[in-house]
Amino acid sequence: MTDVDVVVIGAGQAGLSSAYFVRRFGLGFVVLDAEPGPGGAWRHRSPTLTMEKIHDIFDLPGVHRTPEVDPALLAADVVPGYFADYERQTGLPVLRPVKVRSVTRHEDGRLLVAAEESGAEPQPSRRAADDPGHDARSLPADLGAAVPRTWAARAVINATGTWSRPHWPYYPGAADFRGRQLHYADYRGPEEFAGAKVVIVGGGASATHVLSEVADVAAETIWVTRSPLVFHEGAYGEDRRRAAVARVEERVRAGLPPQSVVSATGLAYTKVIRDAMDKGVFNRLPMFSRITPDGVMWDDGRVAGADVIIWATGFRSAIGHLAPLKLRGPGGGIQMDGTRVVAEPRLHLVGYGPSASTVGANRAGREAAQQIRRLLSPKAA
């Protein structure tokens, strides 16, 4: 078991941002990442998702991206490449692949972070006060030691995102469907759906991405959403961002599960959506009520045949390893005060609720690091 001030779980945008500020505040820490390489969830994006099709990716703190990225390049290459360069330039001690299995309370007041065994990797970063000569652009010197199974932390920042937990809503008849069903997490492009009748479920950016591409090859596309679409006109500026974050934050402060991003932000007229409009397929239908062996059915008795159902229905927070802490309240969610979990002040969730977007990750990472510094070193804060 290794002692450390802070364990950061996850090395996506939220985790790297949090680690950057934790080190700035002079705390010893380690970053544990389950992926075999940099990039977080971006490593798994569809090979048809190009940079011109995604929402903007905000710079991580301290290192700017190369401007004017070719819009035709794949997001699954560009973003992980930026994250890898960020890790090299900052020298953040990311251990990978390390899969965290549980976080529990220790009798001495610390949190125990238990993980699977892994190979030799960098060891936790020393406190700045203990290592005044540390070069932020070099990796820690303690290379080659075996990664321990358990870390005893005075505080934990959880930044595990959502990609590993795709949401499949239940509808009657799903088990009897004779066609294929897949989630957006497994979508690898439109070619395999050539000549098929495809039902696309979901009202966010993922659904419109699939719709705009599959329409080129499918015999028919049917797009369904639970709620009518809400668009916002013009630029999504700071005022709108703050208003969206405030709506999500109100829910998590009340201990309710956070809603989808699009429910707070609405849709923008992106290139993907305009492409779908130009193809004449941007025609939303209300959600069907059940699935039949050969398609879908609505409450009014209307039916539609389908060979494939693609569930672009979002993701849920991947926080199963936090279950031993028993954080969920009567409302089904985790009550939050900013990034801090009310039921466990030593734990911060970054990339959860109001910080679950790229625009909110840096601010949330800084907030979490500041609060942890106050918790661990109240005089210094």
BAPA-186572 format. One record per residue: z negated, y negated, x of N, C-alpha, C, CB in turn. Coordinates in steps of 0.05 Angstrom, whole numbers, plus 5000, padded with zeros to 4 digits. Glycine has a CB too. Example, Ala and Ser with C-alpha at 12.3 -4.5 7.8 and 13.67 -1.06 7.14 Angstrom:
2
484451145264484450905246484450665264481950895226;485850455257485750215273484349995258488650125282;
END
This chain:
381
500050245017500050005000500049755018497550004981;501849565011502149325027501049085011505049275035;499448925024498348685011500348455014495648605023;500748294994502548064995501647864974505448154990;502147614978501447404959503047444933501947124970;505747454936507447464912509647674916508847184908;510047834895512348014893514247894873511448304885;516747854881518947774863520548024857520647544876;520848084832522348324824525048244813520748494802;527148304828529848234820530948024838529848134791;533548054846534847864865537447764853535348004891;537447714827539547564815539047264818539947634785;540247094802539946804806537046724802541646654787;535646834781532946764776531046854798531946884749;531447094809529747194830530047044856530247484834;532646994864533146854889532046564887536146854895;532446434864531446164861528346164863532346044834;527046354850524146364851523146414880523146584833;524446594894523646654921523946414939525246894932;526146264935526546024951524245834949529145884943;523245784925521045594921518345714929520945504891;518045974925515546094934515246054964515546404927;517346094979517146055008516745755015519646155022;518045575000517645285006514645215003519345124987;513245344985510445284980508645444998509745344951;509745585018508045705039506645965032506045515047;507646105013506446355005507846595017506346384974;506346805024507647045033508747205009505647225048;511047325013512347444990514347654999513747234972;515347814979517447994983519148004958516348284991;521748054961523548084938524448374936525947884940;524048494913524848774909527248774890522548944897;529448904898531848904882532849194879534048724895;533449274854534349544849537249594857533949604820;538849384860541649414866542049494896543149164860;544249624902544849694930545849464947546849914931;546649244934547549014948547148754932550549044955;547748524943547248274929549048244905547748034948;548148074886549848004864548548044837552248154865;546448204835545148254810547148374790543947994799;546948284765548648384743551548324748547748274717;552148124763554948044768556548274782555147794784;555148444796556548664809557848854789554548824826;556948854764557949044744559848924724555549164730;560648674728562348544708565148674708562548244714;566448654685569048774682571048664703570148704653;572848844713574848754732576948564720576148994744;576848514695578648314682577348044678579748424656;574748024684573347774680573647594704570247824675;575447404702576047224724574246974722578947144724;574246814743572546574744573246374722572646444771;575746364714576546174693575546254666579546134693;574546504663573646594637570646584634574546884633;569146504654566246504652565146224649565046634677;562646204639561245954639560645884668558645964622;560145624673559645534700557245674712559345234701;557345744738555145854753553845624769555946094771;551345564765550045344778549245424806547645244762;549245234825548445294852545545384854548845044870;545145574872542345644878541145414895542245914893;538545394895537245164910537745184940534245164904;538644964951538744944980541445014992536845124992;543245154978545845234989547945194968545745534998;549845024974552044974955554245174958553144684959;555545234935557845414936560245264948558445524908;562145424957564645304966566045194941566445514981;566844934942568144824918570944934912568244514920;571844894888574544964880575245254885576544784894;573645434873574145714875576645774859571745884865;578445944869580846024855580046144828582446234872;581046024806580246124779581246404773581245934758;583146504789584146774784582546994798587046794794;580646914815578947104828576947234809577446984852;576147484815574347624798571547524801574547934804;570147494778567347414778565647614793566347364750;566347874791564848084804565148084834565748354793;566947924844567247894873566047624882570147914882;566747414867565947144876562947104875567346934858;561647164852558847114849557147284868557947154820;557547544870556047704890556547604918556747994888;558947514924559547404950557847154956562447334953;557546984936555846744939552946824943556146564915;552047014927549247104930548747224957548547304908;550647384967550347504994550247295015552647704999;551947095013551846875033549246725031554246685028;548246685006545746545003543446695016545146514973;543346965013541247125025541447105056541547415016;543847105067544247085096543246815106547147125104;544046595092543446335102540446265099545046125087;539246365078536346295074534546495087535746285044;535546735093533846945105531647045086532546835130;532047035061530047135042529747435046530847075013;527247535047526747815052527247995027523947855062;529748065022530348234999530448525008533148144987;528848684995528748975000530449114979525849085001;532349274987534049424968535149674980536249244958;535749864964535149874935532349974931537150054921;530749814916528049884909527749854879525949704925;527250074866526950084837523950074829528350334824;523149854817520349824809519849994783519549534803;517850164785517250344762515050244744516550624773;513150094756510850004740509449774753508950224734;508249604737506449394746503849434731507549104742;501649474746499049534733496949344745498249824737;494749324731492449164740490649334759490849054717;489849224781488049354800485249254795488949314829;483249414801480549344795479549104812478749574800;480949044834480148824851481448554843480848874880;482848564820484048314809486948264817482448084819;488148444832490948424839492748584820491448504868;495348544822497248694807498548894827499448514794;498749144819499949354835502849394825498349614834;504649364844507549404838508349664851509249154848;508949864835509650124845512650164843508150344830;513850264865516750294866517550564878518050064881;520050634875521050874887521250834917523750954875;521251054932521751044961524550934966521451324974;524950804989527550704996527850735026527950414987;530150635036530650655065529250425080533550645070;529750405106528650205122529849935116528950265152;528149735111529149475104527149265115529349445073;527849005113525948795122523348815108527248525117;521248735122518548725110517948455098516448795132;515748435083515148185069515047945087512648215053;515847715076515747465091512847385095517347245076;512247295120509547195125509146925112509047175156;506646855109506046585100507146385120503046545095;508046155111508945955130506845875150509945705115;504245865141502145785159501645995181499545755143;502346245175501946455195504346485214501446725182;506546365206509046395222510446125224510946605208;509245935238510345665239513145655252508445485254;513845855268516445845281518645975265516345975307;518146045240520046195224522646035220518946265197;524946165225527546045222528546125194529446125244;528945935177529746005149532546135148529845755133;534046125170536746235169536846515182538646055183;534546625190534546885202532847075185533446875230;533547335186531947535172529247565185533447795170;527147665170524647715183524847905206522647825162;523047885225523248045249522448335246521647925271;520848395225519748665222521848855210517248655205;523948915224526049085213525449375222528849005223;526249555205526149835213523749985202526149855242;521749855191519449995180520150105153517049805178;518850325145519350445119518250265097518050725118;519750255075518850095053516550245039521150045033;514250105034512050245021512650294991509450075023;511150474980511450534951510150334934510450814945;508050204943506450024926505749774941503850164917;505949554926505149284937502849194920507549084936;500749084933498548964919498948664920495749044932;499548534897500248254897498248094882502948224883;497847844892496147654878497547534854495147434897;500247544854501747454832504547584833502147134832;505847604810508447734808510347554792508148014794;512747524802514847394787516847604779516247164804;517247644754519147844744521747714737518048004720;523947794750526547674745528647894743527347474768;528148094726529848324724532148304704528148564717;532348074691534648024674534848214651537148054691;537348264642537848424618540048634620538548234596;541748614641544148774642543649074639545648724668;541449174650540849454650539849554623538849524671;539649374603538649454577540449344555535749344573;542849464552544649374531543549444503547449514534;544049264484543049294457545149414439542149014446;544449644427546149784408544749774381546650084417;545549594363544349584337544949834321545149334321;543149914303543650154287545050084261540950294281;547150234254548350214228548750494217551050064230;548350534191548650794179551350914185548150784149;551451174191553951314196554951314224556051194178;553551174242554451154270554751424283552550974286;552951604277553051874290555352044281550452024285;556551974258558752134247561552014254558552144217;561551794268564151664275565651854294563751384288;568251904287569852094303571251954327571852234286;571251694327572451554348570551504372573551294339;571251304388569651244411567950994406571351214437;565550994416563850754415562950684444561350784396;563050434451562050354477560850074475564250354498;559150014494557949754495559449584515554949764504;559249314512560649134530559949194559559948844523;557549294564556749354592558649554605553849454593;559949714588561749924599564749844596561250184585;565249604587568049514583569249454610568149264565;571549584616572849554642575649444639572949824656;576349324617578949214613580349334589580649254638;582649214581583949294556585749534557585449064545;586649614581588849814582588250074567589349874611;585750164568585150424556585250414525582450514564;585550174513585550154484588450104473583749924476;590450154490593150114481593850284457595150174504;594950154436595750294412593450364393597150534419;590950294400588650374383587950154363586250434401;586550234342585350054324582450004333585350154294;581849754341579349694354577749494338579849574382;575149574333573249394320571449284341571649544298;571249014342569548884362567248744348571248664379;564848814356562448714342560948514360560548954335;560448284350558848084365560047804363558748164394;558347604366559147334362558947154386557647214340;558647274410558247114434560647124453555847214449;560147034478562347014498563447294505561346874523;561747494505562647764512564647864491560347954514;564047824466565847914444568547774445564547874417;568447514450570947364451572647444476570447064451;571247504497572647604521574147864515570647654544;572848054502574148304495576348254475572048504483;575848094455577848044434580447924446576747854413;580147734463582547594474584247784492581747354490;582947984504584448164522585548404507582648264544;583848534490584648774476586948714456582248894461;587048474446589148394427591948434439588848114418;592148424466594748454479595848734477594548364507;594148934474595049214475594449374451593849344500;592449294435591549454412593549444389588849364403;593549654373595149654349594049454329595349934336;591349424329589949244311587249184322589849364282;586348934318583548854325582248744300583548654348;579748834297578048724275575548624288577348944253;574948364284572648244296570548174275573447984312;568048274279565948234260563548114273565248494245;562147934259559647814268557647814246560147534280;555047814253552947804232552847534219550247874245;553347324234553047054224555646894228550646904238;556046694211558446524215558346394243558646314193;560646324253560746204280560045904278563546234291;558645814299557945534301558945434328554845494298;560645234327561845114351560544844357564945094348;560444784383559644514391562044374403557244514410;562444134396564743974406563943824431565743774384;565843784448565343624472563843774494563943374465;563043634514561643754537558843834529561543554560;557944054541555244154536553344024556555044474538;552643774550551143604568548143664569551543324562;546743494584543943544589542343534563542843334609;542943354545541443334520541643594504542343094504;544043694503544543944487543144184501547544004485;543244184527541844404542538844394536542344384572;537744154538534844134533534144214504533943844538;535844144485535244214457535444514453537244074439;537344644466537544934464535245074476540145034477;534444984500532145104513529645064497531744974541;529344834484526944774468526744964444526944494458;529045034432529045214409528145494418531845234397;529145594441528245854450525345844459530045944474;524545634472521745614482519845614459521445354499;520545494436518745484413518145764404520045324390;520145944405519746224396517946374415522446364394;518346354441516746504460513946394462518046514487;513546144457510846034457509246144433510845724455;510746214412509446334388509246634390511046254363;510146754413509947034416512047194402507347134407;514347064395516547204382518647284402517747024360;520147494397522247574416524347344418523647834407;525447294442527447084444530047174431527947024474;531446984419534047034406536247024427534546844383;538647094418540947084436541546804445543447214422;542946774468543646514478545446364459544946544505;547446504448549346364431548046264405551646554424;545846384396544546294372543246014377542346484363;542645954402541445694409543545494417539445724430;545645584430547645394442550045354425548445494469;550845554409553345544395555645614414553845274382;558045634404560445694420561945444428562245884405;563045454452564845244461567745334459564145154490;569545144458572445224457573345274486574144994444;572645514496573345594523576145684524571445814533;577045744549579745844552580046114538580445884582;578046284540578146544527578546514497575546704532;577046334484577246294456579946174448574946114446;580845984464583445864458585746064461584045624476;585446254480587446464483587546634458586846634508;585146714448584946874424586146734400582046954418;585646464398586846314377589846304378585746024377;590846274403593846264406595146524399594446194436;593646744403594747014396594447074366593347224413;593046904351592746944323590747154316595347014311;588847224334586847434328584047324326586947644351;583647064327581046944325580246914296580846664340;579847154283579347154255576847324250581747274239;574647184247572047324244571647424216569747134251;570647674213569947784188566947824187571448054183;565647834163562847884162562248164171561747844133;559748224178558948474189559248694168556048474198;560348924177560549154159557749264153562349374171;557449424132554849534124554349814134554549524094;556449964139556150234149558650324164555550434126;558350534180560550654195561250914182559750694225;563850954178564851204167565951384189567051154145;566551634184567751794205570351684217568352074195;571851524200574451424209574551124212576551524191;572250984209572450694211569850564202574650594194;570150334188567750184179568150104150567349934196;565850054136565849984108564049744103565050224091;564849574084563249344076561949394049565049094074;559949234042558449264017560249263993556349054015;562449113994564149093970566049323967565748833971;565749523985567449763983569949754001568249803955;570449524013572849504030572449684055573249214038;574549804064574349984088576549904108574650284080;576149974133578149924154577950164173577649654169;580250264180580350484199579950384227583050624197;578850554244578250484272578350724290575550334274;579450684313579350894334577050834354581950904349;576350584357574350494376572650274364575750394403;570050284370568250064364567049974390565950154343;567449714396566249594420563949424412568349434437;561549484421559149344413558549124435556649534411;559548884429558948654447556548504435561448454449;554348654433551948564418549648484436551048784399;550248414460548248304478546348504491546548114462;544248394502542448554518539548474512542948514549;537748644519534848574516533648564544533448794498;531448424546530048394572529248664583527548214569;529948714608529348964621526548954634531449034643;524548994617521748964626520049204620520548714613;521249434619519749684613517649744633521649914611;518049654658516149704680513549544676517349644707;513649344658511349184652509649294629512148894646;510549514617509149624594506249684599510549874585;505349774623502549834627500749584623502049954654;501849354625500249104622499749034593501648874636;501149164574500749124546500948824538498049234537;503248714543503648424539504548344512505648334560;505748524497506948444471504748394450508848664461;505248174434503348104414504148194386502947804414;502748104366503448184338506248114329501448064319;507347894341510047814334512247974346510447534340;511548164364513548334376514548234403515748374358;513847984409514747864435512447824454516147604430;512947694475510947634496510347334495511847724524;507947254489507346974487507346844514504546934473;508846624516509346494542508346204541512346494549;507546104564506945824569508745744592503945764574;511145644586513045594607514045864617511845434631;513745924643514446184654512046374655515646154682;509646274651507246424653506646584628504846244660;505946844632505147014610502246944602505447314617;501846874577499146794568497147014572499246704539;497947264566496047494568495547584596497147724551;497147484615496847564643497747334661498447824650;495847144667496646904682497746954710494246724684;497347184721498447244747501347324746496847464761;502447354722505247444719506947224707505247694701;509247184719511246994709513847134703511646754729;515047064681517647174673519746954676517647284644;521546994695523746804700526346944692523846704730;527946814676530246944664529547074638531347154683;527346994626526547094600526246854581523847254602;527246874557526946654538528446414547523946584534;527146184549528645934555529845924582526745704552;529046094600530246094627532346314631528146124649;533346434608535246654610538146574613534946824585;538646334623541346244629541446134657542246034608;543846124668544046024695543145734698546946044704;543445574677542645294679539645274681543645134655;538145464670535245444670533845594692534245544644;535345754707534045924727532745774750536146114739;534045564760532845424783530345274775534945224794;530445144753528044994744525745184738528744824718;526445414726524345604720523145724745525445834702;524845784765523845884790521945694804526245954809;522645444804520845244815518245224800522244964816;518445224774515945214757514145444763516745204727;515245694764513645924769512245904796515346184768;513745824817512645804844510445594845514845734864;510845374831508745164831506245264817509744914816;506445404795504145494781502645714797504845604754;504145874811502846084827501445954851504946284838;502545744863501245604884498545494874502945384896;498545374850496045274839494045494834496645124813;495045724825493245944820491946054846494746164805;493646084867492746214891491446014911494946354905;492345764910491345564929490745304914493245524952;488745304897488345074879487844814895485945124860;486544834918486044584934488644474945484044644956;490444654955492944564966494744444945494444794980;494544544920496244444898495244174888496344644876;
END
